[in-house]
Amino acid sequence: MSEGILLAASASKILSGLSGTYSEYEANKLEAKYTSSQLQFNSKLADFQAKDAERRGVEEANAYRVKVKQLIGSQRAAMAAQGIEINADSALEIQEETAALGEQDAMTIKNNAFLEATGYRIQALDYRSQSRYAEISGKARARNTLLTGGMSAIDEIFKVGAQLK
């Protein structure tokens, strides 16, 4: 009778262990899937931020160009009010220099937006890489859980066999 009780207790312990192993296996898979989906969402958000940064850069550069044109108009009006020929000599050079510096600043604005967008794109790539790693490592953890649980069950079976001898 004691052998029957020992076998029943051992079988119960083995089944309980395997059940826990399977639950942990499923939890590892779900955690990996959740983490991966969160990182994929983050990568899409970073892609959106990149596009937004570029769009804002274009808009800000265009708005700056408008301000430069207004400044040149003010320069022309001030020079004309003083009786200076606005399309000749130094007056023209001042306007051309203002336009050139304004365009340089507008290009700097666009370039800074491009650099910001590049940062977001790199971040999106990193999130996608992390997502893939989360999937791979989660599957590996899940497999290891099954292997460890299976080995524990086999070990328990050998222990019971040794006790019954």
ABEGO torsion letter per residue (X at the ends): XAAAAAAAAAAAAAAAAAAAAAAAAAAAAAAAAAAAAAAAAAAAAAAAAAAAAAAAAAAAAAAAAAAAAAAAAAAAAAAAAAGBBAABEAAAAAAAAAAAAAAAAAAAAAAAAAAAAAAAAAAAAAAAAAAAAAAAAAAAAAAAAAAAAAAAAAAAAAAAAAAAX
